[in-house]
């Protein structure tokens, strides 16, 4: 990525550390406690998805399992075809309230 191409745009990201800091600031809890809670949350979500169960958070969104069908793909550098078996992938589907907040630019 060339910086001069994106001079008019700022790429904004939020890391897990930033989330921990923000939640600690908003709740008054220690960062260590918040970090444990966030790690526990992520572990629980991954565990449920690994078991094939969806996770629904009202007003936020859903972590769901999407099923991908078996398909044939091409490796163009080797000029070969390969079969990708059917598999599951995790996905996030935001709630309508979440989407309207993002679209409207609300914080």
Biotite code that builds the C-alpha atoms (Angstrom):
import biotite.structure as struc

atoms = struc.array([
    struc.Atom([0.000, 0.000, 0.000], chain_id="A", res_id=1, res_name="UNK", atom_name="CA", element="C"),
    struc.Atom([1.483, 3.319, -1.050], chain_id="A", res_id=2, res_name="UNK", atom_name="CA", element="C"),
    struc.Atom([0.866, 6.141, 1.448], chain_id="A", res_id=3, res_name="UNK", atom_name="CA", element="C"),
    struc.Atom([0.599, 8.778, -1.272], chain_id="A", res_id=4, res_name="UNK", atom_name="CA", element="C"),
    struc.Atom([-2.387, 6.974, -2.802], chain_id="A", res_id=5, res_name="UNK", atom_name="CA", element="C"),
    struc.Atom([-4.378, 7.184, 0.434], chain_id="A", res_id=6, res_name="UNK", atom_name="CA", element="C"),
    struc.Atom([-3.486, 10.726, 1.514], chain_id="A", res_id=7, res_name="UNK", atom_name="CA", element="C"),
    struc.Atom([-7.151, 11.825, 1.690], chain_id="A", res_id=8, res_name="UNK", atom_name="CA", element="C"),
    struc.Atom([-8.200, 8.787, 3.727], chain_id="A", res_id=9, res_name="UNK", atom_name="CA", element="C"),
    struc.Atom([-7.421, 7.776, 7.270], chain_id="A", res_id=10, res_name="UNK", atom_name="CA", element="C"),
    struc.Atom([-7.548, 4.074, 7.972], chain_id="A", res_id=11, res_name="UNK", atom_name="CA", element="C"),
    struc.Atom([-9.002, 3.625, 11.448], chain_id="A", res_id=12, res_name="UNK", atom_name="CA", element="C"),
    struc.Atom([-8.706, 0.375, 13.348], chain_id="A", res_id=13, res_name="UNK", atom_name="CA", element="C"),
    struc.Atom([-9.483, -0.689, 16.885], chain_id="A", res_id=14, res_name="UNK", atom_name="CA", element="C"),
    struc.Atom([-7.476, -3.480, 18.460], chain_id="A", res_id=15, res_name="UNK", atom_name="CA", element="C"),
    struc.Atom([-8.375, -5.739, 21.361], chain_id="A", res_id=16, res_name="UNK", atom_name="CA", element="C"),
    struc.Atom([-6.138, -3.569, 23.545], chain_id="A", res_id=17, res_name="UNK", atom_name="CA", element="C"),
    struc.Atom([-8.082, -0.459, 22.489], chain_id="A", res_id=18, res_name="UNK", atom_name="CA", element="C"),
    struc.Atom([-11.367, -2.186, 23.365], chain_id="A", res_id=19, res_name="UNK", atom_name="CA", element="C"),
    struc.Atom([-10.009, -3.179, 26.778], chain_id="A", res_id=20, res_name="UNK", atom_name="CA", element="C"),
    struc.Atom([-8.896, 0.391, 27.453], chain_id="A", res_id=21, res_name="UNK", atom_name="CA", element="C"),
    struc.Atom([-12.247, 1.838, 26.342], chain_id="A", res_id=22, res_name="UNK", atom_name="CA", element="C"),
    struc.Atom([-14.340, -0.609, 28.412], chain_id="A", res_id=23, res_name="UNK", atom_name="CA", element="C"),
    struc.Atom([-12.113, -0.042, 31.445], chain_id="A", res_id=24, res_name="UNK", atom_name="CA", element="C"),
    struc.Atom([-12.544, 3.726, 31.038], chain_id="A", res_id=25, res_name="UNK", atom_name="CA", element="C"),
    struc.Atom([-16.336, 3.479, 30.646], chain_id="A", res_id=26, res_name="UNK", atom_name="CA", element="C"),
    struc.Atom([-16.897, 1.033, 33.511], chain_id="A", res_id=27, res_name="UNK", atom_name="CA", element="C"),
    struc.Atom([-14.186, 2.021, 35.975], chain_id="A", res_id=28, res_name="UNK", atom_name="CA", element="C"),
    struc.Atom([-13.004, -1.601, 36.142], chain_id="A", res_id=29, res_name="UNK", atom_name="CA", element="C"),
    struc.Atom([-9.330, -2.532, 36.106], chain_id="A", res_id=30, res_name="UNK", atom_name="CA", element="C"),
    struc.Atom([-7.876, -3.356, 32.709], chain_id="A", res_id=31, res_name="UNK", atom_name="CA", element="C"),
    struc.Atom([-6.822, -6.814, 33.905], chain_id="A", res_id=32, res_name="UNK", atom_name="CA", element="C"),
    struc.Atom([-10.420, -7.639, 34.846], chain_id="A", res_id=33, res_name="UNK", atom_name="CA", element="C"),
    struc.Atom([-11.787, -6.286, 31.575], chain_id="A", res_id=34, res_name="UNK", atom_name="CA", element="C"),
    struc.Atom([-9.161, -8.256, 29.626], chain_id="A", res_id=35, res_name="UNK", atom_name="CA", element="C"),
    struc.Atom([-10.229, -11.483, 31.373], chain_id="A", res_id=36, res_name="UNK", atom_name="CA", element="C"),
    struc.Atom([-13.886, -10.806, 30.601], chain_id="A", res_id=37, res_name="UNK", atom_name="CA", element="C"),
    struc.Atom([-13.204, -10.034, 26.931], chain_id="A", res_id=38, res_name="UNK", atom_name="CA", element="C"),
    struc.Atom([-10.988, -13.115, 26.567], chain_id="A", res_id=39, res_name="UNK", atom_name="CA", element="C"),
    struc.Atom([-13.707, -15.197, 28.240], chain_id="A", res_id=40, res_name="UNK", atom_name="CA", element="C"),
    struc.Atom([-16.331, -13.778, 25.890], chain_id="A", res_id=41, res_name="UNK", atom_name="CA", element="C"),
    struc.Atom([-14.260, -14.559, 22.803], chain_id="A", res_id=42, res_name="UNK", atom_name="CA", element="C"),
    struc.Atom([-13.484, -18.065, 24.061], chain_id="A", res_id=43, res_name="UNK", atom_name="CA", element="C"),
    struc.Atom([-17.179, -18.717, 24.714], chain_id="A", res_id=44, res_name="UNK", atom_name="CA", element="C"),
    struc.Atom([-18.220, -17.470, 21.258], chain_id="A", res_id=45, res_name="UNK", atom_name="CA", element="C"),
    struc.Atom([-15.520, -19.569, 19.541], chain_id="A", res_id=46, res_name="UNK", atom_name="CA", element="C"),
    struc.Atom([-16.524, -22.602, 21.612], chain_id="A", res_id=47, res_name="UNK", atom_name="CA", element="C"),
    struc.Atom([-20.207, -22.332, 20.723], chain_id="A", res_id=48, res_name="UNK", atom_name="CA", element="C"),
    struc.Atom([-19.429, -21.806, 17.030], chain_id="A", res_id=49, res_name="UNK", atom_name="CA", element="C"),
    struc.Atom([-17.074, -24.806, 17.058], chain_id="A", res_id=50, res_name="UNK", atom_name="CA", element="C"),
    struc.Atom([-19.990, -26.887, 18.392], chain_id="A", res_id=51, res_name="UNK", atom_name="CA", element="C"),
    struc.Atom([-22.187, -25.643, 15.530], chain_id="A", res_id=52, res_name="UNK", atom_name="CA", element="C"),
    struc.Atom([-24.248, -23.311, 17.731], chain_id="A", res_id=53, res_name="UNK", atom_name="CA", element="C"),
    struc.Atom([-25.015, -19.708, 16.785], chain_id="A", res_id=54, res_name="UNK", atom_name="CA", element="C"),
    struc.Atom([-24.609, -16.833, 19.260], chain_id="A", res_id=55, res_name="UNK", atom_name="CA", element="C"),
    struc.Atom([-27.270, -14.096, 19.317], chain_id="A", res_id=56, res_name="UNK", atom_name="CA", element="C"),
    struc.Atom([-26.682, -10.738, 21.037], chain_id="A", res_id=57, res_name="UNK", atom_name="CA", element="C"),
    struc.Atom([-29.862, -8.655, 20.906], chain_id="A", res_id=58, res_name="UNK", atom_name="CA", element="C"),
    struc.Atom([-29.209, -5.128, 19.651], chain_id="A", res_id=59, res_name="UNK", atom_name="CA", element="C"),
    struc.Atom([-25.672, -6.010, 18.544], chain_id="A", res_id=60, res_name="UNK", atom_name="CA", element="C"),
    struc.Atom([-25.703, -8.937, 16.141], chain_id="A", res_id=61, res_name="UNK", atom_name="CA", element="C"),
    struc.Atom([-25.280, -12.650, 15.629], chain_id="A", res_id=62, res_name="UNK", atom_name="CA", element="C"),
    struc.Atom([-22.234, -14.852, 15.287], chain_id="A", res_id=63, res_name="UNK", atom_name="CA", element="C"),
    struc.Atom([-23.398, -17.614, 12.966], chain_id="A", res_id=64, res_name="UNK", atom_name="CA", element="C"),
    struc.Atom([-22.045, -20.641, 11.155], chain_id="A", res_id=65, res_name="UNK", atom_name="CA", element="C"),
    struc.Atom([-22.346, -20.475, 7.366], chain_id="A", res_id=66, res_name="UNK", atom_name="CA", element="C"),
    struc.Atom([-22.119, -23.647, 5.340], chain_id="A", res_id=67, res_name="UNK", atom_name="CA", element="C"),
    struc.Atom([-20.018, -23.547, 2.183], chain_id="A", res_id=68, res_name="UNK", atom_name="CA", element="C"),
    struc.Atom([-20.780, -26.133, -0.467], chain_id="A", res_id=69, res_name="UNK", atom_name="CA", element="C"),
    struc.Atom([-18.149, -28.312, -2.115], chain_id="A", res_id=70, res_name="UNK", atom_name="CA", element="C"),
    struc.Atom([-16.648, -26.583, -5.132], chain_id="A", res_id=71, res_name="UNK", atom_name="CA", element="C"),
    struc.Atom([-13.965, -26.916, -7.767], chain_id="A", res_id=72, res_name="UNK", atom_name="CA", element="C"),
    struc.Atom([-11.240, -24.269, -7.800], chain_id="A", res_id=73, res_name="UNK", atom_name="CA", element="C"),
    struc.Atom([-8.310, -23.526, -10.112], chain_id="A", res_id=74, res_name="UNK", atom_name="CA", element="C"),
    struc.Atom([-4.715, -22.911, -9.221], chain_id="A", res_id=75, res_name="UNK", atom_name="CA", element="C"),
    struc.Atom([-3.805, -20.719, -12.187], chain_id="A", res_id=76, res_name="UNK", atom_name="CA", element="C"),
    struc.Atom([-0.077, -20.631, -11.400], chain_id="A", res_id=77, res_name="UNK", atom_name="CA", element="C"),
    struc.Atom([0.152, -24.450, -11.668], chain_id="A", res_id=78, res_name="UNK", atom_name="CA", element="C"),
    struc.Atom([-2.728, -24.787, -14.143], chain_id="A", res_id=79, res_name="UNK", atom_name="CA", element="C"),
    struc.Atom([-4.444, -27.446, -12.020], chain_id="A", res_id=80, res_name="UNK", atom_name="CA", element="C"),
    struc.Atom([-7.884, -27.896, -10.566], chain_id="A", res_id=81, res_name="UNK", atom_name="CA", element="C"),
    struc.Atom([-8.639, -28.900, -7.024], chain_id="A", res_id=82, res_name="UNK", atom_name="CA", element="C"),
    struc.Atom([-11.748, -29.779, -5.073], chain_id="A", res_id=83, res_name="UNK", atom_name="CA", element="C"),
    struc.Atom([-12.498, -27.736, -1.983], chain_id="A", res_id=84, res_name="UNK", atom_name="CA", element="C"),
    struc.Atom([-14.708, -29.852, 0.278], chain_id="A", res_id=85, res_name="UNK", atom_name="CA", element="C"),
    struc.Atom([-17.862, -28.543, 1.932], chain_id="A", res_id=86, res_name="UNK", atom_name="CA", element="C"),
    struc.Atom([-17.010, -26.696, 5.132], chain_id="A", res_id=87, res_name="UNK", atom_name="CA", element="C"),
    struc.Atom([-18.353, -24.295, 7.736], chain_id="A", res_id=88, res_name="UNK", atom_name="CA", element="C"),
    struc.Atom([-17.125, -20.754, 8.288], chain_id="A", res_id=89, res_name="UNK", atom_name="CA", element="C"),
    struc.Atom([-17.934, -18.294, 11.075], chain_id="A", res_id=90, res_name="UNK", atom_name="CA", element="C"),
    struc.Atom([-19.685, -15.055, 10.145], chain_id="A", res_id=91, res_name="UNK", atom_name="CA", element="C"),
    struc.Atom([-21.058, -11.984, 11.906], chain_id="A", res_id=92, res_name="UNK", atom_name="CA", element="C"),
    struc.Atom([-24.447, -10.557, 11.034], chain_id="A", res_id=93, res_name="UNK", atom_name="CA", element="C"),
    struc.Atom([-25.062, -7.145, 12.624], chain_id="A", res_id=94, res_name="UNK", atom_name="CA", element="C"),
    struc.Atom([-28.454, -6.325, 14.147], chain_id="A", res_id=95, res_name="UNK", atom_name="CA", element="C"),
    struc.Atom([-30.679, -3.730, 12.475], chain_id="A", res_id=96, res_name="UNK", atom_name="CA", element="C"),
    struc.Atom([-30.060, -1.285, 15.333], chain_id="A", res_id=97, res_name="UNK", atom_name="CA", element="C"),
    struc.Atom([-26.318, -1.803, 14.927], chain_id="A", res_id=98, res_name="UNK", atom_name="CA", element="C"),
    struc.Atom([-26.524, -1.213, 11.167], chain_id="A", res_id=99, res_name="UNK", atom_name="CA", element="C"),
    struc.Atom([-28.632, 1.925, 11.460], chain_id="A", res_id=100, res_name="UNK", atom_name="CA", element="C"),
    struc.Atom([-26.177, 3.329, 14.008], chain_id="A", res_id=101, res_name="UNK", atom_name="CA", element="C"),
    struc.Atom([-23.242, 2.723, 11.697], chain_id="A", res_id=102, res_name="UNK", atom_name="CA", element="C"),
    struc.Atom([-25.038, 4.007, 8.606], chain_id="A", res_id=103, res_name="UNK", atom_name="CA", element="C"),
    struc.Atom([-26.197, 7.102, 10.453], chain_id="A", res_id=104, res_name="UNK", atom_name="CA", element="C"),
    struc.Atom([-22.743, 7.746, 11.883], chain_id="A", res_id=105, res_name="UNK", atom_name="CA", element="C"),
    struc.Atom([-23.952, 7.650, 15.500], chain_id="A", res_id=106, res_name="UNK", atom_name="CA", element="C"),
    struc.Atom([-21.483, 6.780, 18.227], chain_id="A", res_id=107, res_name="UNK", atom_name="CA", element="C"),
])
